Amino acid sequence: MRSRILRDQRQRQAFASHEVIRQVYRFITHNETVMPRNRYQAQLALDQYPQNSSSSHISNRCIETGRGRGVLQDFRLCRTQFRIKALRGEIPGVTKHSW
Amino acid sequence: MSGVGSLLTRQQQIAAISARIFGRAFNAEGKRTGERVLRQPIRGPEVVSYYPPEPFSFRELREMYPDMELIDLKEGARLAKIETLRRRGKGAPEKGAGRRASIKKR
């Protein structure tokens, strides 16, 4: 699972390094006032970029275990780790409810 | 502007003038200009900092203080364990001497 975290971290860095230029190309492709030929070129340029640098390749994983499912985004933890830590009182402001 | 104005409806003319006065863009045909993309915030730094920074390793600690002669107890214990296993003939084979490697050679 640790390797998944490392892979995701690599993807995040790839996304961050290409983000601005990708945004420029996306602006051109989305702009209807630009010549269609140039828009097509921008689209082609976007396709040339590594797949990794796309934001959709990033997944929010558990920061403790690297689990990809059942992750509570507010705490960046999977459900089991969230439970363990919350019961230990390691997450500020979270208490077990009882009524 | 007057040439264009004759083709526009009265409402559009007002919109064009108000856009000129208040410095806004006037888009009569409702074309997509990609403004939406430009308005998106840069998420890179936030995305990269999702995982907490890794605790630094013993090697890095040693490199930080080269004159302190730090001893990695865990690494020493690991090497000692391997040494005892080797002596009893129970250690892992050398690289390229394992069962898998000998199969590939045939």
Backbone of each chain as ProteinMPNN parsed JSONL, in Angstrom:
{"seq_chain_A": "MRSRILRDQRQRQAFASHEVIRQVYRFITHNETVMPRNRYQAQLALDQYPQNSSSSHISNRCIETGRGRGVLQDFRLCRTQFRIKALRGEIPGVTKHSW", "coords_chain_A": {"N_chain_A": [[0.829, -1.203, 0.0], [2.069, 1.11, 0.57], [3.512, 1.654, -1.691], [1.504, 2.498, -3.349], [0.848, 4.94, -2.263], [3.217, 6.312, -2.81], [3.18, 6.276, -5.565], [0.918, 7.788, -6.087], [1.743, 10.184, -5.02], [3.785, 10.869, -6.788], [2.213, 11.289, -9.045], [0.784, 13.479, -8.232], [2.804, 15.385, -8.073], [3.531, 15.517, -10.744], [1.2, 16.54, -11.817], [1.151, 19.071, -10.589], [3.426, 20.275, -11.692], [2.812, 20.569, -14.378], [0.553, 22.036, -14.432], [-0.089, 24.812, -14.957], [0.569, 25.331, -17.66], [-1.012, 23.477, -18.918], [-3.454, 24.528, -18.257], [-3.476, 26.839, -19.766], [-3.536, 25.79, -22.374], [-5.967, 24.494, -22.224], [-7.639, 26.655, -21.944], [-7.428, 27.781, -24.49], [-8.53, 25.755, -26.078], [-11.112, 25.773, -25.16], [-12.011, 28.196, -25.952], [-14.118, 29.844, -28.066], [-13.728, 31.953, -29.735], [-11.26, 31.815, -30.826], [-9.344, 30.779, -33.693], [-10.521, 27.816, -35.327], [-8.593, 26.025, -36.233], [-6.344, 26.614, -34.637], [-7.366, 26.003, -32.176], [-7.673, 23.286, -32.422], [-5.0, 22.558, -32.665], [-4.112, 23.221, -30.114], [-5.511, 21.366, -28.676], [-4.316, 19.03, -29.588], [-1.742, 19.452, -28.6], [-2.274, 19.26, -25.92], [-2.909, 16.599, -25.739], [-0.416, 15.519, -26.053], [0.794, 15.721, -23.636], [2.019, 14.09, -20.623], [0.032, 11.433, -19.369], [-0.12, 11.236, -16.676], [-0.126, 13.791, -15.674], [-2.651, 14.676, -15.575], [-5.503, 15.846, -13.79], [-7.384, 14.017, -13.103], [-6.13, 11.665, -12.596], [-5.266, 11.662, -10.086], [-5.775, 10.393, -6.86], [-7.507, 10.484, -3.788], [-6.031, 9.155, -1.148], [-5.794, 7.14, 1.859], [-3.811, 8.586, 4.356], [-2.437, 7.192, 6.232], [-2.563, 4.389, 5.778], [-2.766, 4.109, 3.037], [-4.985, 3.196, 1.793], [-7.481, 3.077, -0.751], [-10.198, 3.17, -0.837], [-13.203, 4.115, 0.907], [-12.327, 6.456, 2.177], [-12.256, 9.149, 4.336], [-12.578, 12.351, 3.413], [-12.214, 14.753, 4.801], [-10.537, 14.143, 6.874], [-8.53, 12.753, 5.712], [-8.215, 10.091, 6.087], [-8.719, 6.53, 6.122], [-11.715, 4.638, 6.828], [-11.323, 2.834, 8.965], [-8.894, 3.657, 10.151], [-9.657, 6.185, 10.846], [-11.574, 5.642, 12.812], [-10.009, 4.329, 14.752], [-8.162, 6.331, 15.476], [-9.86, 8.386, 16.276], [-11.124, 7.288, 18.504], [-8.975, 7.083, 20.172], [-8.606, 9.686, 20.639], [-7.054, 11.322, 19.055], [-7.779, 12.914, 17.009], [-8.595, 16.191, 16.717], [-11.491, 17.615, 18.138], [-13.241, 15.583, 17.605], [-15.49, 13.371, 18.91], [-16.862, 10.394, 20.322], [-20.224, 9.728, 19.721], [-23.115, 9.546, 21.762], [-26.383, 8.794, 22.668]], "CA_chain_A": [[0.0, 0.0, 0.0], [2.973, 2.247, 0.599], [3.869, 1.968, -3.077], [0.389, 3.255, -3.93], [1.002, 6.331, -1.799], [4.33, 6.919, -3.537], [2.736, 6.474, -6.951], [-0.018, 8.912, -6.083], [2.532, 11.392, -4.764], [4.428, 11.183, -8.075], [1.204, 11.842, -9.936], [0.468, 14.817, -7.741], [3.883, 16.291, -8.468], [3.43, 15.694, -12.199], [0.074, 17.446, -12.035], [1.516, 20.431, -10.174], [4.445, 20.864, -12.558], [2.261, 20.873, -15.693], [-0.798, 22.577, -14.291], [-0.315, 26.141, -15.537], [0.611, 25.258, -19.121], [-2.214, 22.74, -19.303], [-4.587, 25.436, -18.123], [-3.436, 27.737, -20.926], [-4.015, 25.026, -23.532], [-7.4, 24.237, -22.039], [-8.304, 27.929, -22.228], [-7.492, 27.955, -25.95], [-9.48, 24.798, -26.648], [-12.468, 26.128, -24.737], [-12.333, 29.532, -26.436], [-14.723, 29.752, -29.392], [-13.333, 33.087, -30.571], [-9.973, 31.476, -31.449], [-9.495, 30.015, -34.943], [-10.693, 26.38, -35.077], [-7.317, 25.336, -36.47], [-5.492, 26.794, -33.454], [-7.977, 25.254, -31.069], [-7.34, 21.88, -32.662], [-3.571, 22.409, -32.331], [-4.001, 23.231, -28.655], [-6.021, 20.065, -28.214], [-3.259, 18.051, -29.879], [-0.655, 19.689, -27.651], [-2.735, 18.748, -24.63], [-2.814, 15.137, -25.809], [0.987, 15.124, -25.981], [1.267, 15.757, -22.254], [1.906, 12.796, -19.952], [-1.28, 11.137, -18.789], [0.002, 11.411, -15.238], [-0.295, 15.177, -15.248], [-4.073, 15.001, -15.543], [-5.985, 15.896, -12.41], [-8.25, 12.866, -12.834], [-5.305, 10.516, -12.206], [-4.963, 11.779, -8.665], [-6.835, 9.866, -6.004], [-7.294, 10.792, -2.379], [-5.83, 7.91, -0.415], [-5.572, 7.275, 3.301], [-2.409, 8.959, 4.55], [-1.8, 6.228, 7.13], [-2.477, 3.044, 5.214], [-2.77, 4.12, 1.582], [-6.225, 2.599, 1.287], [-8.095, 3.947, -1.751], [-11.652, 3.208, -0.682], [-13.664, 4.427, 2.251], [-11.475, 7.488, 2.759], [-12.961, 10.365, 4.75], [-11.722, 13.384, 2.838], [-11.905, 15.812, 5.753], [-9.463, 13.707, 7.77], [-7.572, 12.052, 4.855], [-8.002, 8.77, 6.677], [-9.74, 5.556, 5.786], [-12.712, 4.549, 7.902], [-10.798, 2.136, 10.145], [-7.909, 4.513, 10.808], [-10.411, 7.283, 11.455], [-12.181, 5.127, 14.04], [-8.946, 4.069, 15.735], [-7.598, 7.596, 15.96], [-10.892, 9.16, 16.964], [-11.342, 6.698, 19.823], [-7.798, 7.429, 20.967], [-8.634, 11.129, 20.894], [-5.967, 11.981, 18.324], [-8.339, 13.857, 16.04], [-9.198, 17.259, 17.498], [-12.891, 17.95, 17.929], [-14.061, 14.412, 17.286], [-15.779, 12.503, 20.054], [-17.874, 9.382, 20.022], [-21.53, 10.231, 20.11], [-23.976, 8.592, 22.46], [-27.61, 9.479, 23.106]], "C_chain_A": [[0.861, 1.249, 0.0], [3.353, 2.666, -0.817], [2.754, 2.771, -3.747], [0.469, 4.726, -3.526], [2.09, 7.025, -2.608], [3.927, 7.219, -4.978], [1.833, 7.698, -7.043], [0.731, 10.226, -5.871], [3.251, 11.847, -6.045], [3.433, 11.846, -9.014], [0.835, 13.262, -9.528], [1.537, 15.816, -8.159], [3.851, 16.569, -9.973], [2.31, 16.676, -12.53], [0.476, 18.881, -11.728], [2.492, 21.065, -11.155], [3.879, 21.246, -13.923], [0.982, 21.701, -15.639], [-1.023, 23.868, -15.083], [-0.374, 26.058, -17.059], [-0.616, 24.504, -19.639], [-3.428, 23.65, -19.256], [-4.65, 26.407, -19.312], [-3.988, 27.022, -22.156], [-5.515, 24.773, -23.43], [-8.208, 25.5, -22.328], [-8.469, 28.102, -23.731], [-8.522, 26.998, -26.55], [-10.913, 25.162, -26.301], [-12.927, 27.452, -25.324], [-12.856, 29.46, -27.868], [-14.322, 30.905, -30.298], [-11.979, 32.862, -31.246], [-10.256, 30.677, -32.716], [-9.625, 28.526, -34.644], [-9.405, 25.602, -35.243], [-6.412, 25.424, -35.236], [-6.037, 26.033, -32.253], [-7.627, 23.774, -31.192], [-5.878, 21.612, -32.295], [-3.373, 22.356, -30.82], [-4.464, 21.905, -28.075], [-4.976, 18.976, -28.433], [-2.106, 18.19, -28.891], [-1.006, 19.136, -26.277], [-2.62, 17.221, -24.589], [-1.381, 14.66, -25.67], [1.5, 15.065, -24.547], [1.152, 14.398, -21.608], [0.549, 12.637, -19.29], [-1.291, 11.425, -17.292], [-0.365, 12.813, -14.79], [-1.761, 15.596, -15.272], [-4.592, 14.931, -14.11], [-6.825, 14.669, -12.072], [-7.454, 11.632, -12.449], [-4.952, 10.546, -10.724], [-6.107, 11.182, -7.872], [-6.489, 10.177, -4.562], [-7.216, 9.487, -1.603], [-5.66, 8.215, 1.069], [-4.102, 7.57, 3.544], [-1.697, 7.991, 5.481], [-1.534, 4.907, 6.425], [-2.414, 3.022, 3.697], [-4.001, 3.492, 0.976], [-6.943, 3.587, 0.372], [-9.597, 4.082, -1.607], [-12.014, 3.552, 0.753], [-12.792, 5.451, 2.938], [-12.336, 8.706, 3.098], [-12.096, 11.555, 4.36], [-11.325, 14.453, 3.843], [-10.704, 15.448, 6.616], [-8.346, 13.007, 7.008], [-7.268, 10.655, 5.393], [-9.08, 7.818, 6.188], [-10.594, 5.311, 7.029], [-12.161, 3.863, 9.154], [-9.814, 3.003, 10.904], [-8.602, 5.688, 11.495], [-10.986, 6.83, 12.793], [-11.131, 4.959, 15.139], [-8.457, 5.376, 16.349], [-8.621, 8.41, 16.745], [-11.117, 8.607, 18.364], [-10.169, 6.993, 20.752], [-7.753, 8.912, 21.303], [-7.543, 11.882, 20.176], [-6.477, 12.959, 17.289], [-9.068, 14.944, 16.816], [-10.663, 17.468, 17.137], [-13.784, 16.778, 17.605], [-14.248, 13.575, 18.542], [-16.835, 11.49, 19.636], [-19.219, 9.856, 20.559], [-22.327, 9.128, 20.808], [-25.21, 9.328, 22.917], [-28.7, 8.483, 23.421]], "O_chain_A": [[0.458, 2.303, -0.493], [3.497, 3.852, -1.115], [3.016, 3.617, -4.602], [0.2, 5.627, -4.321], [1.927, 8.167, -3.04], [4.275, 8.259, -5.537], [1.962, 8.525, -7.946], [0.395, 11.249, -6.469], [3.319, 13.039, -6.345], [3.749, 12.825, -9.69], [0.604, 14.129, -10.372], [1.233, 16.944, -8.549], [4.105, 17.688, -10.42], [2.452, 17.529, -13.406], [0.186, 19.796, -12.499], [2.403, 22.262, -11.426], [4.404, 22.152, -14.57], [0.399, 22.027, -16.674], [-2.021, 24.003, -15.79], [-1.26, 26.645, -17.68], [-1.182, 24.857, -20.674], [-4.318, 23.562, -20.101], [-5.73, 26.747, -19.796], [-4.806, 27.576, -22.891], [-6.236, 24.832, -24.426], [-9.307, 25.438, -22.878], [-9.529, 28.52, -24.196], [-9.295, 27.383, -27.426], [-11.83, 24.885, -27.075], [-14.102, 27.804, -25.213], [-12.129, 29.063, -28.778], [-14.549, 30.846, -31.507], [-11.591, 33.624, -32.131], [-11.27, 29.986, -32.813], [-8.905, 28.014, -33.786], [-9.139, 24.65, -34.509], [-5.793, 24.437, -34.84], [-5.289, 25.498, -31.434], [-7.328, 23.103, -30.204], [-5.554, 20.586, -31.696], [-2.582, 21.564, -30.308], [-3.89, 21.39, -27.115], [-4.773, 18.112, -27.58], [-1.56, 17.199, -28.406], [-0.149, 18.613, -25.564], [-2.285, 16.632, -23.562], [-1.137, 13.538, -25.225], [2.521, 14.433, -24.273], [0.284, 13.612, -21.988], [-0.004, 13.581, -18.726], [-2.313, 11.8, -16.717], [-0.851, 13.013, -13.677], [-2.074, 16.758, -15.014], [-4.181, 14.078, -13.324], [-6.967, 14.314, -10.902], [-8.039, 10.64, -12.014], [-4.412, 9.583, -10.18], [-7.274, 11.431, -8.172], [-5.325, 10.137, -4.165], [-8.222, 8.799, -1.424], [-5.422, 9.351, 1.48], [-3.234, 6.885, 3.002], [-0.467, 7.971, 5.516], [-0.425, 4.374, 6.47], [-2.04, 2.001, 3.12], [-4.055, 3.277, -0.234], [-7.012, 4.78, 0.668], [-10.206, 4.988, -2.176], [-11.244, 3.315, 1.684], [-12.534, 5.348, 4.138], [-13.055, 9.225, 2.245], [-11.01, 11.748, 4.907], [-10.227, 15.004, 3.76], [-9.945, 16.32, 7.04], [-7.311, 12.694, 7.595], [-6.184, 10.115, 5.169], [-10.2, 8.226, 5.88], [-10.241, 5.724, 8.134], [-12.488, 4.258, 10.273], [-9.867, 3.093, 12.13], [-8.198, 6.128, 12.572], [-10.895, 7.548, 13.789], [-11.321, 5.376, 16.281], [-8.352, 5.511, 17.568], [-8.291, 9.042, 17.749], [-11.284, 9.374, 19.312], [-10.342, 7.134, 21.963], [-6.965, 9.344, 22.144], [-7.135, 12.958, 20.615], [-5.706, 13.749, 16.745], [-10.051, 14.661, 17.502], [-11.022, 17.492, 15.96], [-14.975, 16.962, 17.352], [-13.279, 13.129, 19.157], [-17.603, 11.723, 18.702], [-19.331, 10.32, 21.694], [-22.216, 7.947, 20.479], [-25.093, 10.402, 23.507], [-29.802, 8.874, 23.804]]}, "seq_chain_B": "MSGVGSLLTRQQQIAAISARIFGRAFNAEGKRTGERVLRQPIRGPEVVSYYPPEPFSFRELREMYPDMELIDLKEGARLAKIETLRRRGKGAPEKGAGRRASIKKR", "coords_chain_B": {"N_chain_B": [[-18.574, 50.912, -33.153], [-21.163, 51.862, -33.63], [-21.926, 50.737, -36.028], [-22.18, 48.049, -35.431], [-24.086, 48.293, -33.55], [-26.512, 48.801, -34.835], [-27.354, 46.317, -35.681], [-27.985, 45.045, -33.404], [-30.376, 44.234, -30.837], [-32.43, 46.476, -28.869], [-32.075, 45.999, -26.165], [-29.65, 44.638, -26.164], [-28.007, 46.617, -27.09], [-27.992, 48.361, -24.943], [-26.736, 46.74, -23.089], [-24.232, 46.529, -24.292], [-23.298, 49.159, -24.15], [-23.272, 49.536, -21.408], [-21.385, 47.677, -20.712], [-19.15, 48.806, -21.881], [-18.888, 51.117, -20.372], [-18.495, 50.161, -17.765], [-16.293, 48.62, -18.083], [-16.486, 45.913, -18.729], [-16.579, 42.73, -20.464], [-18.274, 42.451, -23.55], [-20.357, 40.153, -24.921], [-22.024, 39.385, -27.456], [-23.004, 37.26, -28.994], [-22.977, 35.225, -27.257], [-20.796, 33.5, -27.119], [-18.526, 30.898, -26.152], [-15.837, 31.708, -24.183], [-13.848, 30.588, -22.762], [-13.369, 31.615, -20.32], [-14.091, 30.444, -17.975], [-12.185, 28.482, -17.536], [-9.918, 29.982, -17.024], [-10.614, 31.188, -14.686], [-10.421, 29.228, -12.824], [-8.836, 28.183, -9.836], [-5.281, 27.802, -9.095], [-4.318, 24.674, -8.249], [-2.124, 23.229, -7.595], [0.003, 23.43, -5.418], [-1.561, 22.833, -3.179], [-2.526, 20.302, -3.804], [-0.176, 18.8, -3.916], [0.673, 18.823, -1.29], [-0.831, 16.965, 0.063], [-0.206, 14.481, 1.3], [1.444, 13.966, 4.411], [4.767, 15.23, 5.197], [7.547, 12.996, 4.898], [9.017, 11.257, 7.673], [12.417, 11.811, 8.422], [15.123, 9.719, 7.339], [17.547, 7.441, 8.865], [19.916, 7.565, 7.522], [19.857, 10.113, 6.369], [19.936, 11.606, 8.673], [22.48, 11.012, 9.531], [23.931, 12.182, 7.532], [23.352, 14.797, 8.038], [24.654, 15.314, 10.437], [27.706, 14.76, 10.206], [29.996, 14.477, 11.782], [29.368, 13.204, 14.125], [29.338, 10.473, 14.425], [27.179, 8.506, 14.464], [25.358, 5.569, 15.378], [23.478, 3.151, 13.797], [21.243, 1.289, 15.332], [19.191, -0.473, 14.658], [19.83, -1.285, 12.065], [22.255, -2.54, 12.555], [21.366, -4.689, 14.147], [19.869, -6.054, 12.285], [21.825, -6.85, 10.423], [23.356, -8.491, 12.05], [21.562, -10.526, 12.59], [21.222, -11.645, 10.049], [23.8, -12.561, 9.693], [24.029, -14.599, 11.647], [22.12, -16.364, 10.651], [23.243, -17.032, 8.198], [25.483, -18.412, 9.056], [24.367, -20.674, 10.105], [23.566, -21.756, 7.818], [21.092, -21.04, 6.855], [20.502, -18.766, 5.55], [19.473, -16.254, 3.102], [19.975, -16.884, -0.424], [22.811, -15.771, -2.402], [22.725, -13.034, -4.775], [21.395, -14.009, -7.865], [21.921, -16.656, -7.446], [19.777, -18.043, -6.649], [16.821, -20.215, -6.639], [15.044, -19.489, -8.666], [16.646, -18.075, -10.47], [18.371, -20.06, -11.383], [16.647, -21.659, -12.788], [15.954, -20.118, -14.968], [18.301, -20.108, -16.433], [18.537, -22.506, -17.823]], "CA_chain_B": [[-19.635, 50.423, -32.288], [-22.471, 52.227, -34.152], [-22.237, 49.771, -37.087], [-22.639, 46.832, -34.763], [-25.263, 48.629, -32.76], [-27.74, 48.745, -35.626], [-27.762, 44.925, -35.834], [-28.364, 44.505, -32.111], [-31.641, 44.703, -30.262], [-32.263, 47.605, -27.949], [-31.546, 45.468, -24.898], [-28.236, 44.322, -26.361], [-27.281, 47.895, -27.188], [-27.798, 48.858, -23.565], [-25.729, 45.876, -22.476], [-22.931, 46.878, -24.875], [-22.861, 50.452, -23.612], [-22.959, 49.38, -19.99], [-20.117, 46.942, -20.659], [-18.073, 49.753, -22.214], [-18.729, 52.058, -19.258], [-17.975, 49.507, -16.556], [-15.08, 47.867, -18.388], [-16.728, 44.471, -18.803], [-16.572, 42.191, -21.819], [-19.613, 42.29, -24.115], [-20.327, 38.952, -25.756], [-23.4, 39.418, -27.969], [-23.425, 35.963, -29.526], [-22.922, 34.211, -26.198], [-19.748, 32.51, -27.416], [-17.711, 30.453, -25.014], [-14.52, 32.334, -24.304], [-12.872, 29.892, -21.929], [-13.174, 32.364, -19.075], [-14.292, 29.502, -16.877], [-10.912, 27.791, -17.292], [-8.961, 30.932, -16.44], [-11.036, 31.539, -13.326], [-10.126, 28.125, -11.902], [-7.626, 28.465, -9.07], [-4.151, 26.884, -9.243], [-4.472, 23.745, -7.128], [-0.907, 22.422, -7.484], [0.614, 23.339, -4.081], [-2.493, 22.175, -2.257], [-2.596, 18.886, -4.184], [1.094, 18.137, -3.592], [0.851, 18.73, 0.159], [-1.88, 16.105, 0.636], [0.429, 13.55, 2.23], [2.374, 14.657, 5.299], [6.163, 14.972, 4.834], [8.067, 11.756, 5.477], [10.036, 11.407, 8.7], [13.686, 11.578, 7.718], [15.73, 8.422, 7.61], [18.777, 7.478, 9.642], [20.985, 7.976, 6.618], [19.796, 11.566, 6.253], [20.39, 12.137, 9.96], [23.936, 10.879, 9.556], [24.478, 13.179, 6.61], [23.196, 16.11, 8.647], [25.709, 15.46, 11.456], [28.718, 13.774, 9.802], [31.08, 14.322, 12.758], [28.877, 12.672, 15.397], [29.524, 9.015, 14.414], [25.95, 7.869, 14.946], [25.275, 4.143, 15.074], [22.106, 2.695, 13.547], [21.097, 0.027, 16.068], [18.296, -1.366, 13.912], [20.574, -1.845, 10.937], [23.222, -3.478, 13.145], [20.638, -5.887, 14.56], [19.484, -6.769, 11.058], [23.029, -7.488, 9.862], [23.746, -9.569, 12.961], [20.608, -11.627, 12.385], [21.588, -12.272, 8.773], [25.079, -13.241, 9.91], [23.78, -15.86, 12.359], [21.387, -17.246, 9.727], [24.231, -17.505, 7.214], [26.381, -19.384, 9.701], [23.622, -21.929, 10.235], [23.191, -22.222, 6.485], [19.67, -20.781, 6.629], [20.367, -17.425, 4.998], [19.021, -16.109, 1.723], [21.073, -17.074, -1.36], [23.383, -14.583, -3.036], [21.975, -12.628, -5.955], [21.68, -14.823, -9.043], [22.175, -18.042, -7.059], [18.533, -18.61, -6.141], [16.15, -21.25, -7.426], [14.437, -18.85, -9.831], [17.686, -17.703, -11.421], [18.929, -21.265, -11.999], [15.642, -22.153, -13.743], [16.011, -19.298, -16.181], [19.53, -20.355, -17.187], [18.398, -23.705, -18.658]], "C_chain_B": [[-21.008, 50.704, -32.886], [-22.892, 51.248, -35.249], [-22.798, 48.487, -36.512], [-23.973, 47.089, -34.077], [-26.566, 48.515, -33.54], [-28.259, 47.313, -35.772], [-28.316, 44.351, -34.534], [-29.748, 44.99, -31.711], [-31.349, 45.812, -29.276], [-31.627, 47.151, -26.643], [-30.039, 45.192, -25.009], [-27.406, 45.593, -26.463], [-26.983, 48.452, -25.802], [-26.706, 48.053, -22.876], [-24.339, 46.238, -22.972], [-22.408, 48.174, -24.28], [-22.462, 50.303, -22.153], [-21.632, 48.621, -19.821], [-18.944, 47.879, -20.921], [-17.807, 50.67, -21.024], [-18.032, 51.375, -18.08], [-16.788, 48.578, -16.818], [-15.275, 46.373, -18.374], [-16.695, 44.029, -20.262], [-18.01, 42.049, -22.292], [-19.571, 41.174, -25.147], [-21.743, 38.747, -26.295], [-23.882, 38.043, -28.399], [-23.393, 34.863, -28.462], [-21.891, 33.135, -26.459], [-18.999, 32.134, -26.15], [-16.298, 30.989, -25.183], [-13.467, 31.643, -23.46], [-12.56, 30.62, -20.644], [-13.208, 31.435, -17.868], [-12.978, 28.817, -16.5], [-9.944, 28.717, -16.575], [-9.316, 31.267, -14.996], [-10.714, 30.441, -12.322], [-8.831, 28.41, -11.135], [-6.541, 27.43, -9.356], [-4.139, 25.966, -8.018], [-3.184, 23.008, -6.791], [-0.336, 22.3, -6.083], [-0.259, 22.6, -3.078], [-2.526, 20.669, -2.52], [-1.337, 18.141, -3.757], [1.221, 17.908, -2.087], [-0.209, 17.857, 0.821], [-1.287, 15.149, 1.663], [1.386, 14.318, 3.136], [3.815, 14.333, 4.916], [6.69, 13.739, 5.564], [9.035, 12.063, 6.609], [11.392, 11.029, 8.11], [14.366, 10.313, 8.22], [17.022, 8.589, 8.404], [19.941, 7.968, 8.798], [21.035, 9.503, 6.504], [20.284, 12.241, 7.53], [21.915, 12.121, 10.042], [24.586, 11.918, 8.647], [24.377, 14.588, 7.189], [24.297, 16.375, 9.685], [26.824, 14.46, 11.158], [29.774, 13.515, 10.88], [30.605, 13.708, 14.073], [29.01, 11.164, 15.528], [28.334, 8.305, 15.044], [25.923, 6.407, 14.52], [23.804, 3.764, 14.929], [21.928, 1.322, 14.187], [20.236, -0.973, 15.301], [19.038, -2.057, 12.782], [21.595, -2.871, 11.445], [22.558, -4.78, 13.541], [20.263, -6.726, 13.354], [20.679, -7.524, 10.485], [23.466, -8.663, 10.732], [22.847, -10.79, 12.775], [20.934, -12.383, 11.105], [22.847, -13.108, 8.933], [24.872, -14.597, 10.592], [23.055, -16.857, 11.461], [22.344, -17.862, 8.706], [25.097, -18.614, 7.81], [25.68, -20.743, 9.838], [23.183, -22.472, 8.881], [21.738, -21.979, 6.145], [19.435, -19.423, 5.968], [19.845, -17.43, 3.575], [20.2, -16.302, 0.775], [21.606, -15.755, -1.902], [22.584, -14.254, -4.291], [22.408, -13.464, -7.16], [21.937, -16.281, -8.727], [20.905, -18.729, -6.557], [17.921, -19.632, -7.08], [15.622, -20.67, -8.747], [15.481, -18.566, -10.91], [18.238, -18.932, -12.133], [17.947, -21.873, -13.003], [15.765, -21.411, -15.066], [17.21, -19.636, -17.062], [19.355, -21.514, -18.18], [17.775, -23.404, -20.02]], "O_chain_B": [[-21.933, 49.913, -32.699], [-24.079, 50.956, -35.391], [-23.756, 47.914, -37.032], [-24.855, 46.231, -34.032], [-27.604, 48.173, -32.975], [-29.457, 47.105, -35.965], [-29.011, 43.335, -34.53], [-30.225, 46.02, -32.185], [-30.204, 46.059, -28.897], [-30.759, 47.825, -26.089], [-29.267, 45.469, -24.091], [-26.268, 45.653, -25.996], [-25.888, 48.942, -25.525], [-25.86, 48.605, -22.173], [-23.381, 46.259, -22.199], [-21.228, 48.284, -23.945], [-21.458, 50.86, -21.709], [-20.862, 48.895, -18.901], [-17.893, 47.778, -20.288], [-16.657, 50.968, -20.702], [-17.11, 51.926, -17.479], [-16.332, 47.855, -15.931], [-14.351, 45.629, -18.048], [-16.774, 44.851, -21.175], [-18.871, 41.587, -21.543], [-18.832, 41.25, -26.129], [-22.555, 38.044, -25.694], [-25.045, 37.699, -28.19], [-23.74, 33.714, -28.736], [-22.08, 31.983, -26.068], [-18.858, 32.925, -25.218], [-15.647, 30.75, -26.2], [-12.312, 32.067, -23.442], [-11.598, 30.286, -19.952], [-12.475, 31.605, -16.894], [-12.688, 28.597, -15.324], [-9.244, 28.311, -15.648], [-8.446, 31.586, -14.186], [-10.73, 30.676, -11.114], [-7.84, 28.833, -11.729], [-6.835, 26.32, -9.802], [-3.969, 26.427, -6.89], [-3.137, 22.249, -5.823], [-0.194, 21.184, -5.583], [0.232, 21.842, -2.241], [-2.55, 19.865, -1.589], [-1.405, 17.002, -3.295], [1.808, 16.916, -1.656], [-0.459, 17.996, 2.018], [-1.807, 15.024, 2.772], [2.071, 15.23, 2.673], [4.071, 13.264, 4.361], [6.321, 13.478, 6.709], [9.796, 13.026, 6.524], [11.503, 10.043, 7.382], [14.2, 9.903, 9.369], [17.524, 9.697, 8.594], [20.827, 8.679, 9.274], [22.108, 10.106, 6.537], [20.942, 13.281, 7.497], [22.55, 13.052, 10.537], [25.649, 12.457, 8.955], [25.191, 15.46, 6.885], [24.804, 17.491, 9.804], [26.884, 13.409, 11.796], [30.386, 12.447, 10.895], [31.361, 13.689, 15.045], [28.818, 10.62, 16.616], [28.476, 7.591, 16.037], [26.402, 6.051, 13.443], [22.992, 4.022, 15.817], [22.399, 0.315, 13.658], [20.517, -2.172, 15.296], [18.893, -3.261, 12.57], [21.776, -3.93, 10.844], [23.107, -5.857, 13.306], [20.329, -7.954, 13.392], [20.564, -8.69, 10.107], [23.891, -9.7, 10.222], [23.309, -11.93, 12.8], [20.922, -13.613, 11.082], [22.957, -14.208, 8.391], [25.448, -15.606, 10.185], [23.339, -18.055, 11.5], [22.263, -19.05, 8.393], [25.398, -19.612, 7.157], [26.297, -21.8, 9.708], [22.519, -23.505, 8.797], [21.194, -22.627, 5.252], [18.292, -18.984, 5.841], [19.782, -18.474, 2.925], [21.322, -15.927, 1.117], [20.915, -14.738, -1.859], [21.852, -15.099, -4.808], [23.596, -13.613, -7.444], [22.152, -17.077, -9.641], [20.956, -19.869, -6.094], [18.432, -19.882, -8.171], [15.744, -21.29, -9.803], [15.243, -18.783, -12.098], [18.541, -18.882, -13.326], [18.363, -22.526, -13.96], [15.689, -22.006, -16.141], [17.157, -19.476, -18.281], [19.955, -21.504, -19.255], [17.595, -24.313, -20.83]]}, "name": "protein", "num_of_chains": 2, "seq": "MRSRILRDQRQRQAFASHEVIRQVYRFITHNETVMPRNRYQAQLALDQYPQNSSSSHISNRCIETGRGRGVLQDFRLCRTQFRIKALRGEIPGVTKHSWMSGVGSLLTRQQQIAAISARIFGRAFNAEGKRTGERVLRQPIRGPEVVSYYPPEPFSFRELREMYPDMELIDLKEGARLAKIETLRRRGKGAPEKGAGRRASIKKR"}
